[in-house]
């Protein structure tokens, strides 16, 4: 699978786990996109993308800065022809990997606290292959075969 498939799967999993009550620290990211969740009951309070920070960043005054920054990066890349795009994507892919490890540890710890060994084995059966697959896809992506 490609790196982007894993990133979409993990992001969806983070949002789902945040909605059902696992505090992964993803609520602040959701608030940036205009989705507010009650931290006690984990219910949706409001959702309004058009007044979110993300919307204002893209379509407000920040959008001009983003466009200028991307334009500058394209110009520098065209002039130098030595810029590796993967270096820009490295923080995104590594941060998703770190967040995945944190989420896996949180769920595994929660499963161990229940005292049910079968639950820990199910969590390990789901999360360990996903993590290994993501690491292999990262290796392929940065090696240039993706």
Order of alpha helices (4+ residues) and beta strands (2+ residues): alpha-alpha-beta-beta-alpha-alpha-alpha-alpha
